[in-house]
């Protein structure tokens, strides 16, 4: 009895599709291309690959069922099922979006703990590599959208002396794998660059520590180099930093 060749083809195609999807997401981290290239490719082709794998796996299952044998190996059932599961896994983000209403983030990419007087970048400039967005703060409109979407983002208040708070802030930044590009202990400020785990987008951060009567205040600002929105990445980064700083006290 001839084996179900389609099941082998379906499994191979599924594995290749999964690898291709992974390369699109992590290709920039491997130095293959710019982050936006992988992002655009993923937006265009990820679901297409998923649909293709699912369709081929279903064809393989039907083909196997039509064979005059009860031997699952001859039918290639296991290969077909694995291919189908891989295809469904690829489509899972899209399927999740159909079941659960996705979170709607405001079309902003510049988040700060102080919308009235946001920390200013001094070392990093608009000429930083790959930057399409300016480091000039957008003003009242951006501030209003942030306050509505992320009302919990506030300055960090600490009982530590300013110098100690500065050191703790640096430790928290390094623990989050930020690349410190400039630090000024005398003025209690530093600038850093962070990379997103997916697509390797670069975001720039400035952290400023201010002396206050009973300790210190830490403000930070996180700005994406490219993109109108940031899918909440900058806000989540600031929230994580605040949590890490609090845990280190």
C-alpha atoms as one frame of an Amber mdcrd trajectory, in Angstrom:
protein
   0.000   0.000   0.000   1.436   3.374  -1.035   1.920   5.848   1.783   0.194
   9.220   1.962   2.919  11.401   0.444   0.878  14.539   1.035   1.283  14.097
   4.798   5.070  14.272   4.480   4.811  17.329   2.241   2.395  18.962   4.698
   4.738  18.388   7.628   7.780  19.681   5.752   5.894  22.771   4.591   4.653
  23.349   8.141   8.163  23.163   9.590   9.522  25.492   6.903   6.669  27.932
   7.524   7.326  27.974  11.277  11.025  28.612  10.662  10.196  31.375   8.179
   7.837  33.002  10.676  10.531  32.866  13.342  13.126  34.390  11.035  10.776
  37.267  10.207  10.366  38.000  13.920  13.972  37.517  15.009  15.845  38.266
  11.783  16.801  41.751  12.897  18.304  40.368  16.116  20.396  38.053  13.921
  21.600  41.011  11.857  19.730  40.011   8.711  17.767  43.237   8.206  16.267
  46.306   9.865  13.448  45.766  12.398  10.838  47.368  10.164  11.667  44.927
   7.328  10.885  41.898   9.483   7.788  43.586  10.915   6.340  44.375   7.488
   7.145  40.883   6.207   5.451  39.318   9.212   2.353  41.484   8.775   2.133
  40.457   5.109   3.003  36.788   5.178   2.590  35.292   8.669  -1.132  34.540
   8.406  -0.781  33.554   4.751   1.737  30.898   5.749  -0.568  29.750   8.550
  -3.557  29.388   6.221  -1.421  27.514   3.716  -0.203  25.045   6.336  -3.705
  24.448   7.702  -5.130  23.918   4.208  -2.394  21.475   3.230  -2.720  19.589
   6.531  -6.487  19.229   6.051  -5.946  17.990   2.505  -3.495  15.460   3.886
  -5.965  14.274   6.530  -8.741  13.871   3.971  -6.391  12.085   1.585  -5.374
   9.693   4.352  -8.974   8.983   5.325  -9.783   8.078   1.745  -7.042   5.456
   1.604  -8.167   1.814   1.855  -6.169   0.990   4.960  -6.533   1.142   8.713
  -2.828   1.734   9.261  -2.360   5.285  10.600   1.293   5.281   9.494   0.288
   4.561   5.918  -2.314   7.280   6.110   0.253   9.677   7.567  -2.206  10.681
  10.269   0.428  11.725  12.803   2.266  13.919  10.298  -0.973  15.508   9.159
  -2.083  16.246  12.723   1.296  17.749  13.645   1.191  19.958  10.544  -2.372
  21.021  11.383  -1.420  21.911  14.962   1.554  23.947  13.743  -0.687  25.823
  11.320  -3.252  26.548  14.022  -0.461  27.711  16.335   0.691  30.159  13.679
  -2.850  31.498  13.335  -3.460  31.600  17.094  -2.773  35.353  17.503  -5.330
  36.103  14.791  -7.827  33.608  16.237  -7.360  35.075  19.712  -8.151  38.508
  18.294 -11.436  37.176  16.937 -12.450  35.726  20.305 -11.068  38.350  22.675
 -11.291  41.997  21.751  -7.694  43.216  21.440  -6.467  46.037  23.653  -6.632
  49.371  21.856  -3.547  51.465  22.438  -3.365  55.174  21.627  -1.349  56.130
  18.518   1.540  57.517  20.546   5.121  56.336  21.020   6.513  58.814  23.582
   5.687  57.992  27.214   6.928  59.821  30.297   6.354  60.006  34.034   6.117
  63.799  33.759   3.894  65.052  30.957   4.154  68.660  32.113   7.940  68.828
  32.036   9.180  65.637  30.367  12.861  64.713  30.767  14.922  65.933  27.832
  17.498  63.966  25.897  20.942  65.545  25.783  23.219  62.816  24.434  20.847
  61.078  22.004  19.589  63.175  19.093  17.172  62.937  16.190  20.072  61.655
  14.070  20.276  58.363  16.014  20.503  55.315  13.752  17.232  54.225  12.147
  15.178  56.945  13.823  12.070  58.239  12.084  10.567  59.812  15.208  11.781
  63.009  16.809  12.861  63.325  20.438  10.985  66.619  20.701   7.992  66.027
  22.974   4.622  66.283  21.213   2.981  68.515  23.826  -0.496  68.668  25.302
  -2.173  66.313  22.800   0.303  63.502  23.485   0.082  64.162  27.220  -3.724
  63.950  27.154  -3.705  60.633  25.294  -1.149  59.188  27.698  -3.021  60.281
  30.801  -6.201  58.691  29.483  -4.541  55.407  28.489  -1.965  55.080  31.275
  -3.107  57.083  34.306  -0.953  54.944  36.612   2.334  56.137  35.125   3.673
  58.586  37.677   7.064  59.802  38.938   8.849  57.412  41.292   9.108  58.784
  44.818  11.956  57.450  46.947  13.236  57.994  50.480  16.772  57.391  49.237
  19.229  60.241  48.816  19.471  61.308  45.190  22.896  59.725  44.626  21.728
  56.376  45.996  18.538  56.560  43.942  20.623  57.259  40.840  22.717  54.151
  41.492  19.565  52.054  42.034  18.064  53.411  38.819  21.180  52.413  36.900
  21.052  48.936  38.410  17.397  48.557  37.416  18.156  49.689  33.864  21.016
  47.218  33.513  18.860  44.417  34.931  16.386  45.143  32.136  19.211  44.822
  29.582  19.161  48.456  28.575  22.337  49.663  26.883  23.539  52.711  28.797
  24.796  55.157  26.189  25.496  58.091  28.502  25.521  58.670  32.254  26.113
  61.852  34.202  26.468  61.130  37.954  26.960  64.810  38.737  23.646  65.826
  37.205  21.988  62.516  38.158  20.827  61.521  34.702  21.499  58.812  32.145
  20.308  57.814  28.699  19.886  54.301  27.348  18.581  52.242  24.458  16.331
  49.199  24.822  15.382  46.593  22.236  12.000  44.906  21.952  12.099  41.098
  22.217  10.149  40.768  18.963  11.458  42.387  15.767  14.283  44.088  17.741
  12.870  47.616  17.552  15.005  50.236  19.313  13.504  52.575  21.918  15.426
  55.325  23.703  15.130  56.198  27.382  16.244  59.095  29.531  16.187  58.864
  33.337  16.560  61.895  35.609  16.843  61.866  39.419  15.851  64.992  41.319
  16.586  65.866  44.936  13.490  66.585  46.996  12.981  67.471  50.646  12.508
  63.909  51.898  14.573  61.900  49.464  14.439  61.863  45.681  12.180  61.707
  42.665  12.908  59.632  39.564  11.435  60.577  36.191  11.905  58.759  32.937
  10.808  58.917  29.366  10.768  56.173  26.730  10.518  56.962  23.010  10.283
  54.628  20.004  12.590  55.331  17.093  10.024  54.299  14.508   6.248  53.940
  14.299   3.273  56.136  15.124   2.117  53.835  17.927   4.030  51.432  20.124
   1.400  48.843  21.177   1.946  49.905  24.785   5.615  48.869  24.838   6.993
  52.124  26.247   4.384  52.297  28.984   5.033  48.681  29.988   8.762  49.406
  30.082   8.294  52.314  32.456   5.952  50.268  34.633   8.476  47.417  34.820
  11.261  49.838  35.671   9.162  51.326  38.475   8.468  47.840  39.860  12.123
  46.823  39.708  13.201  50.024  41.395  10.659  49.516  44.182  11.734  45.891
  44.676  15.382  46.912  45.050  14.692  49.174  48.027
